[in-house]
Amino acid sequence: MYYHFCKCSFHNKNQLTMDNKKTIIFIILGAIALFFFSQGAYIVNETEQVVVTQFGKPVGDAITTPGMKFKIPFIQTTHFFDKRYLEWDGDPNQVPTKDKKFIFVDTYARWQITDPLQFYKRMTNERSAYSRLDDILDGETRNFIAKHNIEEAVRSSNRTPVSSGVVGEMIGDSLMTISIGRDKIQEMIQKASNEQAKELGIAILDFRIKRINYVEEVQTQVYERMKSERYRIADKFKSEGQGEASRINGEKDRELKTIVSEAYKTAEEIKGKADAQAAAIYSAAYDKSAQSRQLYSFIKSMEAYEKTFDNQTHIILSTDSEFYKYLREMK
């Protein structure tokens, strides 16, 4: 009995040991499988694209769709690149124009990795791409700015005069006629840069000139020229205004003299008619009777006295004078 019990106990003990070993093996295998799965699986987001390499060389096409993907652990490596629009901001560069004026040109652009496989082969990473874009965009900007005058780089279109006279002359004198313009120069820079960037798996989506300014040595001269131009335009306005004022004053004086002359003529005509009518009345009254003639003579003499004498007038008359007759009678 004792022997049988010992034999059963030993058998059970061996059975438990075997079960424990199998469990440990399964756990180890599971951990290894989980480890290899974690090393082989990766997730691609909507904003990412991936290039898989094996011993440094790309394997297959680039992965551009989101989701969970798999690779061979420890052998294959994933390289993630941004799928979104990326920003490039250039540094202000001193550039000479066609008319030998030195200006600072500040630019910016938007770009995108369109061919990640080609991008990895040529650039490896985005840092190298930014350095290459500096060379491409700055170089093309310098080339196209140097081929055009500063007016072409600053303005986008020709301005149409909205009025004549000094304003029209001012616009015509101050602004040159451009044939290209800033917008077209930007388009040409973008097109020329894309021809080079295409080999890198990059597309330049937009290019703009942010700011243009003169170098410090030239700014003073430019400001002085702008001031003198504005003074010249102001003098033109002033001169034309003075001429217009003189013309208006001349027309005013001429019209005033005409009005006064017409009024004086009318007044004299009225006075003449009145005097004629009065003389006719006096003459008619004088011819009617001796008393009327005496009355007429008396009234006319009184009018003459009123016009001739005052408190400060002294007059010497002969006693035989007709002018003295009524004074003698009054005495």
PESUL-V521510 format. One line per field, one symbol per residue. ss: DSSP state (h for helix, s for strand, l for the rest). psi: psi as a letter, one per 20 degrees, with the letter a starting at -180 (. if undefined). A space follows every 10 residues. Layout:
ss = ???
psi = ???
//
This chain:
ss = lhhhhhhhhh hhhhhhhhhh hhhhhhhhhh hhhhhhhhhh sssslllsss ssssllssll llslllssss lllllsssss sslllssssl llssssllll lsssssssss sssllhhhhh hhlllhhhhh hhhhhhhhhh hhhhhhlllh hhhhllllll llllhhhhhh hhhhllllll lhhhhhhhhh hhhhhhhhhh lsssssssss sssslhhhhh hhhhhhhhhh hhhhhhhhhh hhhhhhhhhh hhhhhhhhhh hhhhhhhhhh hhhhhhhhhh hhhhhhhhlh hhhhhhhhhh hhhhhhhhll llllllllll lhhhhhhhhh l
psi = ggghghhhgh ghghghgggh gggggggghg ggghghghhh qqpprhjqqq ppqokipqoa rqoiqraprq rpqigqqqop qpirpqppor qpqopqrhkk ppqppprrrp rqohnhghgg hhhgrhghgg hhhgggghgh ggghhiiqrh hhhgqirqpp pirabhgghg ghhhpqpqhf rgghgghhgg ghhhhhhhii kqpohqpqog qpqqqhhhgg hggghgghgh gghghggggh ggghgggghg hggghghggg ghggggghgg gghggggghg gggghhigrh hhhggghggh gghgghhgqa ijppqpqqii qhhighhghh .
//
